[in-house]
């Protein structure tokens, strides 16, 4: 295996970060703006663990596990294409760390059913997925499984969006309760580490169709792996201001996804502001703005596509990266679990 494919080794001297995604589909521009660029920056100053959460993916794909298997290498290629460096990042496949399941069982005793029902993230996702009363138990308890993920790897920092803050607060509550009930580990340190939130500075991107959320299942996403022609088709078909019928008409910037994407990806804020002012005043057509956005996105995505294509030439090496990182992750989780068992038993 070449050096560029060597799995990352944690130094233990930098704050540890845990982040990740469910492998339910390729990663899109929302992931890039909301988390991937931040992870690329964090790898310079932190020990980064990226969890490919296939077990969590089963909570609403239990009848379609092939979706997770198929997308595992795609997500890895997206990570590497986005600039996550395998020499500085440890990639972990969740299903390859059985210690997480055992830790989840212990932590379930510290969380009430009422607490889970009241979790705003869980309530929102249950409504979005249309479960009604048929909520799978695995989905219902996945916040506790996330607590296990975070604590098993001893994460000190967890990057989150504002909508994910309740999940992290649950983690902090469980950690405090566990350490308070069972005391420190044998070496006198807390058995579980209480993490801090690193709040994303990027607002959530809307879908290409103007809907509030960009989603893999909603058909309104542009993917990191989209070829230039596909990206062009999607950008030129984006929703804009429905009242902006002619270039000469004044247009609405607020709620217009084209400008939300320019805010996220155009590095020239003054230029974006000038476009907004022109659009509001009238005289700037949607096609012109979309062409500018396409240029901005092509500049952002071209190096990502190029890196992704390089790694895609050796898919076995990419999956070896994941296997090696999973073994490292399992060793870390096993150490935490030994501390937890020592405190409990």
C-alpha positions in Angstrom: 0.0 0.0 0.0 1.4 3.4 -1.0 2.0 6.1 1.6 -0.9 8.2 0.3 -3.2 5.3 1.3 -1.6 4.7 4.7 -4.2 4.8 7.5 -3.9 7.7 9.9 -2.2 7.3 13.3 -3.5 9.3 16.2 -0.8 11.1 18.2 -2.9 11.4 21.4 -1.5 14.9 21.7 -4.3 16.7 19.8 -7.9 17.0 20.8 -9.9 14.1 19.5 -12.8 14.7 17.1 -15.6 12.3 16.1 -17.7 13.0 13.1 -19.3 10.9 10.4 -22.2 10.1 8.1 -24.6 7.3 7.3 -23.6 5.6 4.0 -27.1 5.8 2.5 -26.0 7.6 -0.6 -23.2 9.7 -2.1 -22.3 13.0 -0.4 -23.7 16.2 -1.8 -23.0 20.0 -1.6 -24.9 20.2 1.7 -22.3 17.9 3.2 -19.5 19.9 1.7 -20.7 23.2 3.1 -22.0 21.9 6.4 -19.3 19.4 7.5 -16.7 18.3 5.0 -14.8 21.6 4.7 -14.7 21.9 8.4 -13.3 18.4 8.8 -10.6 19.1 6.3 -9.6 22.1 8.4 -9.8 20.2 11.7 -7.4 17.5 10.5 -4.6 20.0 10.8 -5.1 20.6 14.5 -7.1 17.6 15.8 -7.0 13.9 15.9 -10.0 13.1 13.6 -12.1 9.9 13.6 -14.7 9.7 10.9 -17.4 7.1 11.5 -19.1 5.5 8.5 -22.3 4.8 10.4 -23.7 1.8 8.6 -25.4 0.3 11.7 -27.2 3.6 12.2 -28.1 3.5 8.6 -30.0 0.2 9.2 -32.5 2.1 11.5 -34.4 3.2 8.4 -32.8 0.9 5.8 -33.3 -2.4 7.6 -35.1 -3.8 4.6 -32.5 -2.4 2.1 -29.0 -3.2 3.5 -27.7 -3.4 -0.1 -28.0 0.4 -0.2 -25.5 0.7 2.6 -23.1 -1.9 1.1 -23.3 -0.2 -2.3 -22.6 3.3 -0.9 -19.8 2.4 1.5 -17.1 2.8 -1.1 -18.8 5.8 -2.7 -18.8 7.7 0.7 -15.2 6.8 1.2 -14.3 8.2 -2.2 -16.2 11.4 -1.4 -14.3 11.8 1.9 -11.0 11.3 0.1 -12.0 13.5 -2.8 -13.1 16.3 -0.4 -9.5 16.4 1.0 -9.6 14.2 4.1 -6.1 12.9 4.4 -5.7 9.2 5.3 -2.4 10.0 6.9 -4.2 12.3 9.4 -7.7 10.9 9.6 -8.9 7.5 10.9 -11.9 6.1 9.0 -14.0 3.6 11.0 -16.8 1.3 9.8 -19.4 1.3 12.6 -20.4 -2.4 12.1 -16.8 -3.4 12.5 -16.7 -2.2 16.2 -19.0 -4.5 18.2 -17.9 -2.8 21.4 -20.2 0.1 20.4 -23.2 -2.3 20.7 -22.2 -3.4 24.2 -21.7 0.1 25.4 -25.1 1.1 24.0 -26.7 -1.6 26.1 -25.1 -0.2 29.3 -26.0 3.4 28.5 -29.6 2.6 27.7 -30.2 2.2 31.4 -29.3 5.8 32.0 -31.9 7.3 29.5 -35.7 7.2 30.0 -38.2 6.5 27.3 -39.7 9.9 28.0 -36.4 11.6 27.3 -36.1 9.9 23.9 -39.7 10.8 23.0 -39.0 14.4 23.8 -35.8 14.6 21.8 -36.6 17.2 19.1 -34.3 15.6 16.5 -35.9 12.3 17.0 -39.4 13.8 16.8 -38.5 15.7 13.6 -37.0 12.7 11.9 -39.9 10.4 12.8 -42.2 12.9 11.1 -40.0 13.3 8.1 -39.7 9.5 7.6 -43.5 9.0 8.0 -43.1 6.2 10.6 -46.3 7.2 12.4 -46.8 4.6 15.2 -44.6 2.1 13.5 -41.3 3.5 14.7 -38.6 0.8 14.7 -37.1 0.4 18.2 -33.6 0.6 16.7 -34.5 4.1 15.3 -36.1 5.2 18.6 -32.9 4.4 20.6 -30.4 5.6 18.0 -29.6 8.7 20.1 -28.2 6.5 22.8 -26.2 4.6 20.2 -24.8 7.9 19.1 -23.8 8.6 22.8 -22.0 5.3 22.7 -20.2 6.2 19.5 -19.0 9.5 20.9 -17.9 8.2 24.3 -16.4 5.0 23.0 -13.9 7.0 21.0 -13.2 9.4 23.8 -14.2 12.3 21.6 -13.5 15.7 23.2 -15.0 17.7 20.3 -18.0 16.9 18.1 -18.9 19.1 15.2 -22.6 19.6 15.0 -25.3 21.7 13.3 -27.7 23.6 15.4 -30.4 21.0 14.9 -28.0 18.3 16.3 -27.3 20.1 19.6 -30.0 18.1 21.5 -28.1 15.0 20.6 -24.9 16.2 22.0 -26.5 17.6 25.1 -27.9 14.1 25.7 -24.4 12.7 25.4 -23.1 15.2 28.0 -26.0 14.3 30.4 -25.3 10.6 30.1 -21.6 11.1 30.6 -22.2 13.1 33.8 -24.7 10.6 35.1 -22.4 7.6 34.4 -19.4 9.2 36.0 -21.4 10.4 38.9 -23.0 7.0 39.6 -20.1 4.7 39.0 -17.1 6.9 39.8 -13.8 7.2 38.0 -11.9 4.4 36.2 -9.2 2.4 38.0 -6.5 5.1 37.1 -8.6 7.8 38.7 -9.7 9.5 35.5 -13.4 9.7 34.5 -14.5 6.5 32.8 -16.2 8.6 30.0 -15.1 11.8 28.4 -17.6 14.7 28.3 -17.5 16.2 24.8 -17.8 19.8 23.7 -19.9 20.9 20.7 -18.2 22.6 17.7 -21.1 24.4 16.1 -21.0 24.7 12.4 -20.8 28.2 11.1 -22.5 27.2 7.8 -26.3 27.4 7.5 -28.0 24.3 6.1 -28.3 24.5 2.3 -31.7 24.3 0.8 -32.5 21.8 -1.9 -32.1 22.7 -5.6 -35.9 22.9 -5.8 -36.1 25.5 -3.0 -37.2 23.0 -0.3 -35.8 23.6 3.1 -33.7 20.5 3.1 -31.3 19.0 0.5 -31.7 15.2 0.7 -30.5 12.1 -1.1 -34.0 10.7 -1.1 -35.7 13.9 -2.2 -34.0 14.1 -5.6 -33.0 17.8 -5.0 -29.2 17.4 -4.4 -26.1 18.1 -6.4 -23.4 15.5 -5.6 -19.6 15.9 -5.2 -19.2 13.2 -7.8 -21.6 14.7 -10.4 -19.8 15.1 -13.7 -19.7 18.7 -15.2 -22.6 18.1 -17.6 -24.8 16.8 -14.8 -23.9 19.6 -12.5 -24.7 22.1 -15.3 -28.1 20.5 -15.9 -29.0 20.7 -12.2 -27.8 24.3 -11.6 -29.5 25.6 -14.7 -32.7 23.9 -13.5 -32.6 25.4 -10.0 -35.6 27.1 -8.4 -35.3 30.8 -8.2 -37.8 33.6 -7.5 -41.0 32.6 -9.2 -42.0 36.2 -9.5 -38.8 37.2 -11.4 -40.3 36.6 -14.9 -38.0 38.9 -16.8 -34.4 40.1 -16.3 -35.6 43.6 -16.0 -37.9 42.8 -13.0 -36.8 43.3 -9.4 -36.0 39.9 -7.8 -36.3 38.3 -4.4 -33.0 37.2 -2.9 -34.3 35.8 0.4 -35.5 32.2 -0.1 -33.7 32.0 -3.5 -31.4 29.0 -3.3 -29.1 30.3 -6.0 -28.0 33.0 -3.7 -27.8 30.7 -0.7 -25.3 28.6 -2.7 -23.3 31.6 -3.7 -23.2 32.6 0.0 -21.8 29.2 0.8 -19.3 28.7 -2.0 -18.3 32.0 -3.6 -15.2 33.2 -1.8 -15.8 36.8 -3.0 -18.4 38.1 -0.6 -18.4 41.6 -2.1 -19.1 40.2 -5.5 -22.0 38.2 -4.1 -23.4 41.3 -2.4 -23.2 43.2 -5.7 -25.1 40.5 -7.5 -27.8 40.5 -4.8 -28.1 44.3 -5.0 -28.4 44.1 -8.8 -30.9 41.3 -8.7 -33.1 43.2 -6.2 -33.0 46.3 -8.3 -33.8 44.5 -11.5 -31.8 44.1 -14.7 -30.1 40.8 -13.7 -31.4 37.6 -15.2 -31.6 34.2 -13.5 -29.6 32.6 -16.3 -26.7 35.0 -15.7 -26.7 34.3 -11.9 -26.9 30.6 -12.5 -24.0 30.7 -14.9 -21.9 32.5 -12.3 -22.9 29.9 -9.7 -21.9 27.1 -12.1 -18.4 28.7 -12.5 -18.1 29.0 -8.7 -19.1 25.3 -8.2 -16.9 24.0 -10.9 -13.9 25.8 -9.3 -14.8 24.2 -6.0 -15.6 20.7 -7.3 -12.9 20.2 -10.0 -10.1 19.3 -7.5 -12.5 17.2 -5.6 -13.5 15.2 -8.7 -9.8 14.9 -9.6 -8.8 13.5 -6.2 -11.8 11.2 -6.2 -10.9 9.8 -9.6 -7.3 9.2 -8.5 -8.5 7.1 -5.5 -11.1 5.4 -7.6 -8.4 3.7 -9.7 -7.6 1.5 -6.7 -10.9 0.6 -4.9 -9.3 -2.2 -3.0 -6.8 0.2 -1.4 -9.6 2.5 -0.5 -11.5 -0.3 1.3 -8.2 -1.4 2.9 -8.0 2.1 4.4 -11.4 1.6 6.0 -10.5 -1.8 7.3 -7.3 -0.6 8.8 -8.9 2.4 10.4 -11.7 0.2 11.8 -9.2 -1.9 13.6 -7.6 1.2 15.1 -11.0 2.4 16.1 -11.9 -0.9 17.7 -8.7 -0.8 19.8 -9.7 2.7 21.1 -13.3 1.6 21.8 -12.1 -1.6 23.6 -10.0 0.6 26.0 -13.1 2.7 26.8 -15.2 -0.4 27.3 -12.7 -1.9 29.7 -12.9 1.3 31.8 -16.7 1.1 31.7 -16.8 -2.5 32.7 -14.3 -1.8 35.5 -16.6 0.9 36.8 -19.7 -1.2 36.6 -18.5 -4.7 37.6 
